[in-house]
Amino acid sequence: MLTVEKIGGTSMSQFKDVLNNIIIGKRKLGSFSAEEMYNRIFVVSAYNNVTNWLLEHKKTGEPGIYVKFVNDEDYAGALDDLAQKLIKINRTFEEIKLDQRLADEFVYDRIAKAKNYLLSMHSVVASGYVNKKDLYLAAREILSSIGEAHSAFNSVNIIQNHGINATFVDLCGFDDSESLTIDQRIQKAFKGIDFSETLCVATGYTKGTEGIMRAFDRGYSEVTFSKIAVEVKADEAVIHKEFHLSSADPKLVGADKSIPVGRTNFMVADQLADVGMEAIHPKASKPLELAGINIRIKNTFEPEHPGTLISKDYVAEKSRIEIVSGTEKVLAVEVHDPMMVGEVGYDLRVMQVFAKHGVSYILKSTNANSITMVIWDKANAESLLQELKDTFYQVTVKKVAIVCCMGTNIAHPGFLYKASKALCDNHINIECFAQSLRQVNMQFVIERKDYVAAIVSLNDALCVNGNE
């Protein structure tokens, strides 16, 4: 059985656990069989926070080296500082046999090459003869690749030093000028490898002519993971996280009331992604779904637990809510017009403004003369909202939260009643509601202050007690 397995940044920073729980596990060093140890390809993310240092902080927006390059600040000095941070990370793995000299040399080599590339780009930008945007995007690609190359090189070195045959599959293309697409590079890199004789560790970043950062931004490592799984025709794609895919966020409801899902389908995974709680990036899951490759989400620190299997056709035998999730970082946008009643194409006019500003919605609910949409509360929403206000009769914007109750088999009487009753019992008003005919997701718009209470009450009523 050939598996392709993705390891996230938080887990990578605790590589001792990854080594003991995932790579070696129950296999005894020196006596394992090739069948037990090999036929696995690991796709690794950068260590925790490294990509934030390279680009910008994903959550806070704190500028990284990329921002310094764009703003014509001391990016070279920032790269030197980064090198020292990566060396410091190397020291944390000395205990598990990372060759410090080789690891440090790799860091210095990559940083030096990155400096040269960026210096050349900076000179071209300064000439004024080229489109700055294209070069900035290329710089973002170069910087992104450093983190995954660092963690993958270290992983292979550690694994080899434990007597296991391992192969470093460097998809970053740092040392070549080949004009390959992402798919072509992956195909070439894995061609001829006998997976039964070596454990492959591949970088989560892949260099390609289309630009993986340009196409997928920070979700690129999961896209690489997906493309590799499809290319090698994996039997299963496994994602190792620092937590289970559970009924609700354990930080909100408590670990004792956060129940591992066990099984679900790709449709529910899409619903999760829509509210920012990705089991897997939607652009990574689609190729796997189409190829018939199931995804398994596992907890790095509970290796014996089977985790949650995501498959195409799974429907729970017993009706149940599988996951309660949501976000408190959204806006409810209501377009109201007394003349909307019966007017063909009014909705189209609203959607054309959304398309113009590149904004999609999470939820949409309508009545005779109002259309309400829930969108992410981000900076790019400002220009959209202004044009909506300038164009339509009355536009109301409210900061809200959205909570969702999801499941593969919830198209039965009673679930909506139980959910709304749970909210009512906790004095939480439903501002807006939506559910499609497919009935895999009930979406409730509520006040932001009630978000945590809503998650807790819905998980308790529908997952902990409702599924008993």
N, C-alpha and C positions, 0 to 999 in steps of 0.2 A: 504494500500500500504506500503510494507516494503522496506525501503531504507537503504543502507550502505553508509556512507558519510565520506570521507577522508578530514582532515584539515591539511594543510601544516604548516611548522614551522614559517613562517613569520606571518601568520594569528593567530597561537597559541600565539605568543608574544603579540598580541593585543586581548586578550581573552575577554575583555569587549565588543568589537564589535562582536565577535563570539557569545557571550551570547545573546546580544541584537538582532543581525541580523539573526542568524541561529537557535540557540537553543530555544529561546523564540519567537522572531519575532513578529508577530501580535497577538500571543496568550497572553491573559491577565492572569497574575499570580493570582491564587486563583479561577479562573473561567474557566480555560481551560478544555476541555474534554480529556480523555485518547487517543481517536482516533487522536486528534490534536497534542498532545505532544509526544506520544510514537510511537512505530513501526519504530524507527530509531536507527541505530547503528553507533556510531562515532568512527572512527579509527584516532588516533592523532599522529602527528610527535612530535619530541622534539622541545622545544622552539628554536627560531632562534639562530644559532651559537653554541648551546650546543654540537651537534655531532661533529662539527669542533674541539671543545675543547677536546672532548673525544678521537678522532682518529687523524685526521689531517685536515687542512683547505681544503675543496673540490676544491677551485679555486687556492689558492696560494701555497698549499702544506705545509704551516707552521705546524710544528710538534705539536701533541697533546699528551695526556697521553699515548696512545698506543705506539707511537714512543719512548717515554721515557722508557716504559717497555721493548721494544725490545732492546734498546740501553743500558740497565742496568743503567739507570739514576734514579733520585729520583721520581719515579712514585707515591709513597705513599704521598709525600709532595704535588705533583700535584693534587692528589685526594682530599687532604684537602683544597687546593685552590679552586678546583671545587665545593666542598661543600659550600663554602662561596659565590661563584657566584650563585649557585642555590638558596641559602637562599635569596640573593639579588633579584633574580627574584620573589621569593615568596612575597617579600614586595610590589612589583608592583601590586599585586592582592588583597591587603588588602581591598581596596575600594569596591571590588565586592564580599566581604564576604568569602575570603579564610581563613580558620582556621589556623593561623600562627603557633601555637604550633604543631598541627598534621602534617602540611606540613613540618615543619622543622624536626620533628622526623622521618618522612618517608625518607627524604634526608640523615640524619645521619645514619639511619639503612642500606640503600642501599650502601652507601659509605663504611661503616664498613665491610659489607659482601663482597663487591668487593675487598677490601684490602686483606681480608683473602684468597679469591680465588686466587688472583694474587700472593700473598706471597707463597702459596703452589705450584703454577705453576713455580714460579721463582726457588724454591728449587729443583723441579724435573728437570727443564732445566739445572740447575747447576750440577746435578748429571752426566749428559752426557749419560744417559741410554735411552733417548727417542729422537724422531724426534722433533727438535725445531720448525719446521714449523707448525706442528699440534697444538702444545701448543700455539704458537703465534696467530694462527687463533682462537683458543678457547678464548684467552684473548680478542681478538678483538670483539668477540660475546658478552662477558660479559660486556665490556665497552659500546658497542653500546646500550645495553638494558636500561642503566641507564636513558638516556634522555627521552625516550618514557614513561618509568614508572613514572618519575617525572611529566611530563605534564598530563598524564592520571589520576594519583591520584589527582592532584590539580583540574582538570576539574570536576571530580565526586564530590569532596568536595564542590566546588563552586556551582554546580548545585543543590546538595542536600540542601545547605543552602539557596536556593531560593525556597524551598518547592516542588521540583520536585524529584520524585523517580528515582534514578540513580544507576547503577551497574558498579563497576570497574572490567573489564575483563582483568586481568593481564596475558598476554601470555608469559611473560619473563621467567617463570619457575625458578626464583631465589631461591626459597625455597624448590624445590623438585629435586629428582634425577631420575625421570621417563624417560625412554628411548623411547620418542615419536617422530614421524616425525612431521613436521610442520602441515600437514593436520590433523593428529591424535590429536595434541594439540588443534587446533582450534575446531575440532569436539567435543572434551571432554569439552572444556571451555563453549561452547554455548548450550550444551545439557541440556534440561529442563528449559531454560529461557523462560518465557512468554513475548515476546517483546511488547505485547499490554499493559503491566503494568509497564514497566520500560524502561528507556532510557539507553542503554549500551554505555560505553566508553571503547574502547579496545586499548591496546598498539600497536603502529605501528611495534614494534619488536616482533617476535615470535621465541621462542626457539625450535629447532628441531635437530634431529640426523644428518641431512644433512648440517646443518649450513646455516642459511638464509643469513648471510653476505658472506659466502664462495660462495654461489650460485648466489646472486644478488647484492652484495656489497651495495652501498648507495641507491639503489632503493628498499630496502627491505620493507619499510613501505607501498609502493603501492602494493607490492606483497601480504602482509598481508591483505590489504584492498580487493584485488581481490579474494583471497582465502576465506575470510569471506563471501563476497557477493555470491560466488558460493555455499558455504556450506549451507547458510540459504535460498538460492533460492530467493534472493532479486529481487524486481520488477525493481529497478533502482540503479545504482551506481553513486554517486555524489562526485565530487572533488571540494572542495572550495579552491580557490587561491586568491592571492591579486590582480589579474588582470583577464580580460576576455581572452579567446582564441580568438585572433583578427587577422585581415588581415595582420598585421605586428607589430613589436615591437613598442609600443607607445614612448619609450625612443628614438627611432631613427627617427620615422616619425611624431611624435607629436600626442597627445591624440585626437585631432580633426580629424585626418586622419587614426586612427587605429580603424577599424570597427569590432565589434563582429561578429564572423563567423555565429552563429545561428544554422546551421546544417552541419554535414559532416559525413564521414564514417571511419571505422577502417583502411582502406587502406591509407587514407590521414594521419591519426594519425601515422601510421608506417613510412611514409615518413618524418614526422616531427621528430620522434625519431631518424631517421637515421642521421640527421644533428644536433643532440643534443638539439633540442627544443622540449622536451617531453611534450605532453599533458598528457600522462601517459606512464610509463615504458612499453616497448613492451612485456616483459615477464609477466607483470600484465594484459595487455589488452587482450592477446590471450585467457586465460580461460574465460573471460567475453564474448568475441566475440563468442566462441564456445558454451557457455551456453545460448546465446541469451539475455544477459543482457546489455542494453544500458548504456552508460556513459554520464553524464551531467557535464560539466565544468561550475562552477559558480564563480562569483566575490563576495568575502566575504563582501565587502563594498557597493555592490549594490544588496541587497537581493531581490528586487522586479523584477530584470531582470531575464528572464528565462535561460540565459546563452546559452551554445552551447551543442546540443545533438549529440553524436557520436553513430551511429547505423551501423549495418552490411550492409544493402542493400540500404542505402540512395544514391540517385543520384539527383543532383540539377535539377529542372525542366528546368531552363534556364542556358545555358552555361555560366560559369563564373569562374574566378580565385578566390579561397576562401582565400588562405594564401600565402604570400610571406615571405620566411624565409631563413636561411642559417647560415654560420659561416665563420669567417676569420682566423680560427686556423687549416688550413689544408695544405697539401703538394700535389703537382701534381708530380707524378712519371712516367716518360716515359721510357719504354724499347724499344730501336730501334735496328733493325738488318736488313741489306740489304738481308740476306738469309731467313728472316721470310716468305716471299711471298710463299703461298701455302704449307708451312710445317705443316703437321698435328701434333698436340700435343704441339706446341710451347707455346701456352697459358697455357696448363697444367703444363709445367715446371715452368713457372712464378708463378702460383697459389700454387704449391707445396712449394715454398720458403715462400710465404705468410703464408701458413698453418703452416709451421715449426715454424715460429716466432709468431704465434697467432695474426696476424694482418688482419683485414678485410678492404675492401674498400667501399667508399661511392658511387663513380662514376667510370665507366669504359667505355672507348671509344677507338676504334681501326681503323687503316687503313691498307694498304697493308704490311707495314714493321714497324709499331709502335703500341704499346699498352700503353695507358695512364690510370693511376688509381689515384684517389684522396683518400688520407688517412689522418687520424688525425695526427697533428703535436705534437707527444708525444715522450717521452723518449724511449719507446719500439720500435719506428720506426728506431732507429739508427742501430741496429744489422741487421735488415731486409735490409736496404738500402746498408749496407756494403756488405752483401752477394750477393745482386742483382748486384752490381758493379763488384764484383769478378767473377760472373758467366756469365753475358751476355755482348754482344758486346758493347753497349753504353747505359748508364743509366743517365738520366737527372732529377734533383730534383729541384723544384721551390716552394717557399713559395707563396701560393695563397689564395683566398677566393672562396667560392661557394655560389651562390644565387639560390633559387628554387621557381618556381611558381607552386602551387599545386591546385587541384580541383577535384571534383567528376565527373564533366562533362566538360572536356576541349578538347575532341577528335573531334574538329571541326576546319575548316580552319580559320586562322587569328590570333590565340593566339600567335603562335611562331613569327609571323611577328610583332605583337604589342610589344611583349617583347623585341625582338632584336632591334626594332626601338627605344624603350624607352632608351635602353642602348646606342645605337648609338647617339641619340640626346644629351646625356650627356657625349659624348666622352669617353665611356667606351668600351674597346675592349674585345671581347669574346675570351678567350684563348682556350677553349675547351667546348664541349656541349654534352649532352646525354638526351635521352628520350626513354623509353621502349614502346613496342607496346600497352601496356595497357593505356598509355597516362593519367597518373594522376599527373605527375611531370616533369616539364622541368627544367633541371639543367645546370646552366651557371658557368663556371670557369672563374674568372676574377682576376686582380691584387688586392692585399690586400688593397692598398690605396683607391681603388674605392668601397669598400664594402658598406659603409653607403650610398653613393650616389646611388649605384645600388638598394639597398632596397627601398630608398625613391622614386626613379624614377619608379620602377616597381609597387610599391604599388599605386602610384598616377595614373599611366597610366592604370593599369589593375584592381585594386580593387576600388579605389575612383571614377575614371571617367569611366573606362571600363565596370563597372557593372551597370551603371546607365541606 
